[in-house]
Amino acid sequence: MTTKSAPADREFNGPFDISEVSAVQPFIDLGAIKVTPRPGLQLKLDIEESTKRLISAIFDIDGSTLHVQVFAAPRNEGLWNEIREQLAAQVVKQGGRAEHVVGPFGPEVRGVVPTADGAQRLVRFVGVDGPKWFLRGVISGPAAEAGLNAMYVEEVFRSIVVDRGTEPLPPRELLTLRVPPQPGVIA
């Protein structure tokens, strides 16, 4: 059994399960992910070409990017410890470097990945095991260096609310995201 990995204060400071937040709080509603709107936050949606399915949300904040996906997970087991190892191995296989560190959400992977133009890009992989869900974020840009540059991006990740739904799904299955009624409109 794999233990869950999440900040000790997750249920009070996020990322949250839908059962842990007030229904009157304003959100940008993306289905399985809801996020508190804030100044300067820009949203892009990543759509899988072959299926036309929405697979992730990308938030641009102060020159940094937070790429978010949410997955079904077992009730009593975590996914992040195993996935974190796989991500680190993938970064190294692509010619980059990866190190395991402890950040504000617990264990994370900080890496340097090669880009198409031969440069290198810093990235942070963060993950939180919640109740029957797993939330993964990839941070790039100035916030990948942690510290003060990262605080606003980390606040956005912490503010995410996951609505797992009741449909039985196998572990690691992407939860259903949807386009908000009107991009940027508060639900």
Backbone as CSV, one residue per row, in Angstrom:
resi,resn,N_x,N_y,N_z,CA_x,CA_y,CA_z,C_x,C_y,C_z
1,MET,0.843,-1.181,0.000,0.000,0.000,0.000,0.889,1.245,0.000
2,THR,0.579,2.179,-0.855,1.335,3.415,-0.950,0.655,4.480,-0.095
3,THR,1.424,5.116,0.778,0.846,6.135,1.640,0.538,7.392,0.841
4,LYS,-0.395,8.168,1.368,-0.761,9.425,0.721,0.282,10.488,1.030
5,SER,0.462,11.412,0.088,1.389,12.516,0.258,0.605,13.809,0.086
6,ALA,0.520,14.573,1.176,-0.207,15.839,1.137,0.269,16.695,2.300
7,PRO,0.146,18.016,2.179,0.496,18.856,3.326,-0.386,18.491,4.526
8,ALA,0.167,18.546,5.713,-0.582,18.201,6.923,-1.818,19.086,7.087
9,ASP,-1.752,20.315,6.557,-2.865,21.250,6.698,-3.756,21.312,5.449
10,ARG,-3.675,20.299,4.575,-4.382,20.343,3.304,-5.868,20.652,3.458
11,GLU,-6.558,20.003,4.356,-8.006,20.206,4.440,-8.381,21.608,4.941
12,PHE,-7.415,22.336,5.516,-7.680,23.694,5.989,-7.115,24.760,5.063
13,ASN,-6.015,24.445,4.357,-5.332,25.435,3.524,-5.203,25.035,2.063
14,GLY,-5.743,23.884,1.683,-5.781,23.457,0.296,-4.532,22.733,-0.170
15,PRO,-4.672,22.193,-1.383,-5.848,22.106,-2.244,-6.989,21.373,-1.523
16,PHE,-8.206,21.736,-1.892,-9.378,21.293,-1.155,-10.199,20.255,-1.907
17,ASP,-10.926,19.472,-1.142,-11.987,18.638,-1.684,-13.250,19.497,-1.666
18,ILE,-14.151,19.273,-2.602,-15.381,20.064,-2.699,-16.160,20.029,-1.386
19,SER,-16.045,18.956,-0.630,-16.774,18.838,0.642,-16.207,19.756,1.726
20,GLU,-15.056,20.374,1.469,-14.373,21.179,2.479,-14.527,22.691,2.288
21,VAL,-15.303,23.103,1.285,-15.427,24.537,1.005,-16.885,24.981,1.024
22,SER,-17.075,26.271,1.175,-18.403,26.864,1.191,-18.961,26.924,-0.225
23,ALA,-20.228,26.637,-0.346,-20.877,26.673,-1.667,-21.000,28.087,-2.203
24,VAL,-20.873,29.099,-1.351,-21.050,30.476,-1.812,-19.750,31.108,-2.292
25,GLN,-18.644,30.403,-2.141,-17.353,30.941,-2.589,-17.341,31.040,-4.113
26,PRO,-16.847,32.173,-4.684,-16.804,32.282,-6.150,-15.685,31.418,-6.731
27,PHE,-15.980,30.712,-7.830,-15.003,29.862,-8.496,-15.094,30.023,-10.000
28,ILE,-13.987,29.777,-10.671,-14.009,29.493,-12.097,-14.217,27.989,-12.148
29,ASP,-15.343,27.546,-12.698,-15.747,26.142,-12.646,-15.308,25.402,-13.906
30,LEU,-14.343,24.500,-13.734,-13.838,23.684,-14.842,-14.265,22.228,-14.688
31,GLY,-15.336,21.988,-13.946,-15.789,20.622,-13.715,-15.097,20.034,-12.500
32,ALA,-14.156,19.130,-12.711,-13.455,18.481,-11.607,-12.511,19.429,-10.876
33,ILE,-12.175,20.550,-11.498,-11.311,21.562,-10.877,-12.083,22.880,-10.812
34,LYS,-12.021,23.492,-9.645,-12.567,24.832,-9.473,-11.450,25.670,-8.869
35,VAL,-11.307,26.896,-9.339,-10.223,27.742,-8.838,-10.776,29.128,-8.523
36,THR,-10.259,29.694,-7.465,-10.662,31.034,-7.063,-10.099,32.041,-8.064
37,PRO,-10.952,32.898,-8.631,-10.433,33.915,-9.554,-9.585,34.926,-8.790
38,ARG,-8.580,35.469,-9.472,-7.722,36.481,-8.854,-7.135,37.357,-9.939
39,PRO,-6.733,38.581,-9.585,-6.167,39.494,-10.579,-4.917,38.897,-11.232
40,GLY,-4.819,39.055,-12.540,-3.633,38.612,-13.272,-3.614,37.141,-13.634
41,LEU,-4.609,36.380,-13.196,-4.656,34.949,-13.493,-5.286,34.746,-14.866
42,GLN,-4.530,34.122,-15.771,-5.047,33.838,-17.104,-5.160,32.333,-17.268
43,LEU,-6.243,31.890,-17.864,-6.545,30.475,-18.014,-6.467,30.059,-19.476
44,LYS,-5.778,28.940,-19.709,-5.792,28.284,-21.018,-6.204,26.843,-20.771
45,LEU,-6.828,26.229,-21.751,-7.273,24.847,-21.618,-6.534,23.982,-22.623
46,ASP,-6.093,22.814,-22.174,-5.343,21.887,-23.018,-6.297,20.790,-23.482
47,ILE,-6.505,20.717,-24.789,-7.442,19.758,-25.357,-6.670,18.705,-26.147
48,GLU,-6.980,17.438,-25.871,-6.365,16.321,-26.588,-6.961,16.285,-27.997
49,GLU,-6.100,16.417,-28.997,-6.572,16.518,-30.387,-7.389,15.309,-30.831
50,SER,-6.905,14.099,-30.538,-7.559,12.894,-31.056,-8.963,12.693,-30.486
51,THR,-9.180,13.080,-29.226,-10.478,12.835,-28.589,-11.297,14.106,-28.386
52,LYS,-10.652,15.272,-28.567,-11.277,16.575,-28.300,-11.671,16.705,-26.825
53,ARG,-11.015,15.923,-25.973,-11.297,15.937,-24.539,-10.382,16.944,-23.841
54,LEU,-10.947,17.697,-22.934,-10.182,18.648,-22.129,-9.375,17.850,-21.104
55,ILE,-8.030,17.975,-21.150,-7.201,17.131,-20.286,-6.463,17.890,-19.194
56,SER,-6.348,19.215,-19.320,-5.672,19.963,-18.264,-6.013,21.439,-18.352
57,ALA,-5.733,22.117,-17.240,-5.897,23.564,-17.176,-4.513,24.163,-17.001
58,ILE,-4.267,25.264,-17.687,-2.977,25.939,-17.621,-3.238,27.367,-17.157
59,PHE,-2.616,27.719,-16.036,-2.782,29.051,-15.471,-1.493,29.827,-15.662
60,ASP,-1.587,30.998,-16.277,-0.438,31.891,-16.418,-0.565,32.970,-15.350
61,ILE,0.511,33.111,-14.564,0.504,34.038,-13.446,1.861,34.717,-13.371
62,ASP,1.906,36.025,-13.535,3.147,36.791,-13.357,4.356,36.189,-14.076
63,GLY,4.193,35.747,-15.320,5.312,35.221,-16.090,5.622,33.759,-15.825
64,SER,4.889,33.132,-14.916,5.067,31.705,-14.632,3.829,30.953,-15.093
65,THR,3.979,29.649,-15.223,2.882,28.796,-15.672,2.666,27.671,-14.667
66,LEU,1.396,27.385,-14.393,0.993,26.253,-13.570,0.080,25.392,-14.413
67,HIS,0.555,24.196,-14.736,-0.174,23.247,-15.574,-0.764,22.203,-14.629
68,VAL,-2.092,22.052,-14.610,-2.765,21.228,-13.606,-3.583,20.109,-14.247
69,GLN,-3.470,18.916,-13.655,-4.311,17.782,-14.018,-4.796,17.126,-12.736
70,VAL,-5.978,16.504,-12.804,-6.523,15.818,-11.632,-6.983,14.418,-12.049
71,PHE,-6.671,13.452,-11.183,-6.899,12.047,-11.487,-7.702,11.373,-10.378
72,ALA,-8.399,10.306,-10.741,-9.050,9.459,-9.744,-7.960,8.715,-8.983
73,ALA,-8.222,8.443,-7.709,-7.247,7.737,-6.878,-7.988,6.824,-5.911
74,PRO,-7.294,5.822,-5.393,-7.924,4.946,-4.403,-8.259,5.733,-3.129
75,ARG,-9.236,5.274,-2.414,-9.661,5.941,-1.176,-8.550,5.975,-0.135
76,ASN,-7.823,4.877,0.028,-6.860,4.759,1.125,-5.400,4.727,0.702
77,GLU,-5.134,4.889,-0.571,-3.756,4.860,-1.047,-3.451,6.123,-1.835
78,GLY,-2.173,6.490,-1.841,-1.753,7.652,-2.594,-1.098,7.261,-3.912
79,LEU,-1.053,8.205,-4.840,-0.405,8.002,-6.138,0.897,8.792,-6.257
80,TRP,1.034,9.897,-5.508,2.126,10.833,-5.727,3.494,10.213,-5.516
81,ASN,3.687,9.376,-4.527,5.015,8.808,-4.288,5.510,8.014,-5.495
82,GLU,4.641,7.234,-6.098,5.020,6.446,-7.280,5.168,7.332,-8.520
83,ILE,4.234,8.231,-8.725,4.271,9.105,-9.902,5.495,10.010,-9.858
84,ARG,5.845,10.481,-8.673,7.012,11.355,-8.518,8.277,10.654,-9.003
85,GLU,8.441,9.387,-8.670,9.604,8.611,-9.131,9.602,8.491,-10.654
86,GLN,8.426,8.247,-11.226,8.313,8.108,-12.678,8.645,9.424,-13.393
87,LEU,8.177,10.543,-12.851,8.467,11.846,-13.451,9.963,12.146,-13.426
88,ALA,10.608,11.876,-12.292,12.045,12.120,-12.183,12.809,11.281,-13.205
89,ALA,12.441,10.024,-13.335,13.100,9.141,-14.300,12.882,9.632,-15.728
90,GLN,11.687,10.136,-16.018,11.381,10.646,-17.357,12.217,11.878,-17.684
91,VAL,12.384,12.774,-16.719,13.192,13.973,-16.927,14.632,13.581,-17.259
92,VAL,15.186,12.637,-16.513,16.564,12.172,-16.739,16.676,11.492,-18.108
93,LYS,15.686,10.695,-18.452,15.693,10.001,-19.749,15.696,10.987,-20.916
94,GLN,15.079,12.162,-20.728,15.029,13.189,-21.772,16.296,14.041,-21.792
95,GLY,17.268,13.679,-20.957,18.530,14.414,-20.949,18.583,15.538,-19.925
96,GLY,17.612,15.563,-19.029,17.581,16.603,-18.007,18.113,16.102,-16.671
97,ARG,17.935,16.933,-15.660,18.326,16.578,-14.295,17.095,16.690,-13.407
98,ALA,17.005,15.827,-12.407,15.881,15.869,-11.477,16.378,15.601,-10.071
99,GLU,15.799,16.317,-9.119,16.125,16.058,-7.725,14.844,16.066,-6.908
100,HIS,14.820,15.227,-5.887,13.689,15.153,-4.972,13.954,16.116,-3.828
101,VAL,13.003,16.996,-3.576,13.119,17.969,-2.494,11.781,18.023,-1.755
102,VAL,11.791,18.661,-0.615,10.550,18.880,0.120,10.175,20.344,-0.046
103,GLY,8.975,20.571,-0.544,8.478,21.924,-0.759,7.244,22.166,0.083
104,PRO,6.501,23.216,-0.222,5.331,23.584,0.585,4.187,22.571,0.536
105,PHE,4.187,21.689,-0.467,3.139,20.672,-0.579,3.647,19.295,-0.186
106,GLY,4.865,19.237,0.345,5.487,17.963,0.677,6.532,17.632,-0.372
107,PRO,6.776,16.337,-0.603,7.794,15.950,-1.582,7.433,16.452,-2.986
108,GLU,8.452,16.936,-3.694,8.264,17.367,-5.074,9.519,17.050,-5.864
109,VAL,9.431,17.197,-7.168,10.578,17.005,-8.051,10.901,18.348,-8.676
110,ARG,12.138,18.764,-8.521,12.616,19.957,-9.217,13.553,19.464,-10.301
111,GLY,13.364,19.992,-11.486,14.151,19.498,-12.593,14.603,20.586,-13.537
112,VAL,15.527,20.200,-14.377,15.988,21.020,-15.487,15.779,20.162,-16.722
113,VAL,14.968,20.649,-17.655,14.660,19.882,-18.857,15.162,20.623,-20.091
114,PRO,15.686,19.873,-21.069,16.119,20.520,-22.311,14.914,20.968,-23.124
115,THR,15.064,22.090,-23.816,13.998,22.586,-24.681,14.364,22.317,-26.136
116,ALA,13.406,22.526,-27.020,13.611,22.251,-28.445,14.740,23.090,-29.036
117,ASP,14.966,24.293,-28.495,16.003,25.168,-29.040,17.375,24.961,-28.386
118,GLY,17.508,23.893,-27.592,18.802,23.572,-26.984,19.046,24.237,-25.639
119,ALA,18.129,25.082,-25.205,18.265,25.713,-23.886,17.784,24.745,-22.804
120,GLN,17.778,25.200,-21.594,17.264,24.391,-20.492,16.215,25.188,-19.746
121,ARG,15.229,24.466,-19.205,14.121,25.112,-18.513,13.945,24.462,-17.150
122,LEU,13.805,25.296,-16.130,13.533,24.795,-14.787,12.057,24.445,-14.663
123,VAL,11.769,23.334,-13.988,10.388,22.928,-13.724,10.291,22.368,-12.313
124,ARG,9.094,22.476,-11.750,8.781,21.853,-10.469,7.535,21.008,-10.666
125,PHE,7.592,19.783,-10.216,6.428,18.903,-10.232,5.932,18.804,-8.798
126,VAL,4.692,19.224,-8.564,4.097,19.150,-7.239,2.870,18.256,-7.319
127,GLY,2.561,17.583,-6.219,1.408,16.700,-6.212,0.812,16.597,-4.831
128,VAL,-0.497,16.381,-4.811,-1.207,16.221,-3.552,-2.213,15.088,-3.708
129,ASP,-2.128,14.124,-2.786,-3.117,13.052,-2.714,-4.258,13.512,-1.830
130,GLY,-5.451,13.612,-2.395,-6.631,13.996,-1.630,-7.527,12.796,-1.418
131,PRO,-8.741,13.042,-0.929,-9.679,11.938,-0.737,-10.216,11.446,-2.093
132,LYS,-9.740,10.321,-2.538,-10.153,9.692,-3.803,-9.752,10.479,-5.047
133,TRP,-8.792,11.389,-4.920,-8.267,12.119,-6.076,-6.794,12.435,-5.861
134,PHE,-6.131,12.706,-6.985,-4.729,13.113,-6.973,-4.599,14.326,-7.882
135,LEU,-4.030,15.414,-7.366,-3.859,16.662,-8.103,-2.382,16.870,-8.386
136,ARG,-2.037,17.056,-9.668,-0.640,17.271,-10.051,-0.496,18.631,-10.712
137,GLY,0.577,19.317,-10.352,0.885,20.591,-10.964,2.314,20.593,-11.486
138,VAL,2.512,21.246,-12.613,3.851,21.449,-13.159,4.048,22.960,-13.230
139,ILE,5.049,23.441,-12.505,5.323,24.870,-12.427,6.555,25.179,-13.258
140,SER,6.453,26.184,-14.134,7.608,26.611,-14.920,7.655,28.140,-14.936
141,GLY,8.768,28.671,-15.375,8.964,30.111,-15.333,9.641,30.486,-14.023
142,PRO,9.613,31.766,-13.649,10.294,32.208,-12.427,9.864,31.444,-11.171
143,ALA,8.611,30.993,-11.105,8.121,30.273,-9.920,8.744,28.887,-9.767
144,ALA,9.403,28.378,-10.809,10.061,27.073,-10.706,11.265,27.138,-9.771
145,GLU,11.735,28.339,-9.492,12.884,28.505,-8.602,12.481,28.573,-7.142
146,ALA,11.198,28.453,-6.841,10.677,28.525,-5.469,10.932,29.908,-4.888
147,GLY,10.896,30.038,-3.586,11.113,31.337,-2.955,9.982,32.307,-3.227
148,LEU,10.282,33.598,-3.175,9.268,34.634,-3.343,8.587,34.581,-4.703
149,ASN,9.331,34.226,-5.748,8.747,34.138,-7.089,7.613,33.127,-7.152
150,ALA,7.658,32.122,-6.299,6.712,31.016,-6.370,5.461,31.222,-5.534
151,MET,5.474,32.155,-4.619,4.383,32.255,-3.649,3.007,32.420,-4.299
152,TYR,2.879,33.279,-5.296,1.580,33.518,-5.913,1.090,32.264,-6.654
153,VAL,1.992,31.592,-7.354,1.630,30.364,-8.064,1.232,29.283,-7.065
154,GLU,1.978,29.174,-5.986,1.649,28.187,-4.951,0.286,28.489,-4.326
155,GLU,-0.042,29.771,-4.161,-1.364,30.142,-3.633,-2.472,29.699,-4.585
156,VAL,-2.246,29.838,-5.892,-3.246,29.390,-6.868,-3.428,27.879,-6.746
157,PHE,-2.326,27.123,-6.665,-2.418,25.665,-6.541,-3.173,25.301,-5.253
158,ARG,-2.850,25.980,-4.165,-3.528,25.720,-2.884,-5.012,26.046,-2.948
159,SER,-5.400,27.023,-3.768,-6.806,27.443,-3.827,-7.677,26.503,-4.661
160,ILE,-7.067,25.557,-5.365,-7.840,24.657,-6.225,-8.750,23.776,-5.373
161,VAL,-9.976,23.618,-5.860,-10.953,22.743,-5.241,-11.214,21.609,-6.229
162,VAL,-11.119,20.376,-5.745,-11.356,19.209,-6.598,-12.752,18.666,-6.314
163,ASP,-13.525,18.502,-7.385,-14.843,17.888,-7.295,-14.738,16.528,-7.981
164,ARG,-14.452,15.510,-7.201,-14.191,14.159,-7.703,-15.412,13.542,-8.366
165,GLY,-16.602,13.942,-7.930,-17.810,13.314,-8.447,-17.999,11.945,-7.810
166,THR,-19.037,11.254,-8.204,-19.349,9.956,-7.595,-19.146,8.784,-8.540
167,GLU,-18.823,9.062,-9.790,-18.646,7.996,-10.782,-17.437,7.131,-10.428
168,PRO,-17.622,5.793,-10.397,-16.468,4.938,-10.117,-15.479,4.986,-11.290
169,LEU,-14.228,5.251,-10.983,-13.185,5.332,-12.008,-11.954,4.600,-11.507
170,PRO,-11.186,4.009,-12.422,-9.943,3.360,-11.999,-8.900,4.400,-11.597
171,PRO,-7.990,4.039,-10.683,-6.928,4.962,-10.315,-6.157,5.440,-11.547
172,ARG,-5.763,6.688,-11.529,-5.006,7.368,-12.585,-5.855,7.799,-13.775
173,GLU,-7.143,7.560,-13.736,-8.034,8.031,-14.803,-8.218,9.538,-14.632
174,LEU,-8.034,10.302,-15.715,-8.252,11.753,-15.650,-9.698,12.038,-15.274
175,LEU,-9.886,12.953,-14.353,-11.242,13.375,-14.024,-11.722,14.345,-15.103
176,THR,-13.018,14.421,-15.271,-13.607,15.197,-16.359,-13.519,16.695,-16.099
177,LEU,-12.878,17.373,-17.023,-12.829,18.828,-17.008,-13.772,19.341,-18.082
178,ARG,-14.205,20.568,-17.918,-15.082,21.175,-18.929,-14.747,22.652,-19.065
179,VAL,-15.119,23.180,-20.204,-14.934,24.609,-20.466,-15.937,25.354,-19.590
180,PRO,-15.503,26.396,-18.894,-16.462,27.150,-18.080,-17.510,27.796,-18.971
181,PRO,-18.671,28.154,-18.417,-19.743,28.748,-19.233,-19.215,29.853,-20.139
182,GLN,-18.428,30.762,-19.596,-17.709,31.757,-20.384,-16.368,31.893,-19.710
183,PRO,-15.249,31.733,-20.445,-13.944,31.817,-19.817,-13.820,33.066,-18.943
184,GLY,-13.343,32.832,-17.733,-13.132,33.937,-16.818,-14.379,34.356,-16.059
185,VAL,-15.534,33.739,-16.358,-16.755,34.096,-15.644,-16.813,33.305,-14.352
186,ILE,-17.183,33.953,-13.301,-17.267,33.320,-11.998,-18.540,32.486,-11.926
187,ALA,-18.390,31.260,-11.445,-19.544,30.366,-11.319,-20.055,30.383,-9.892
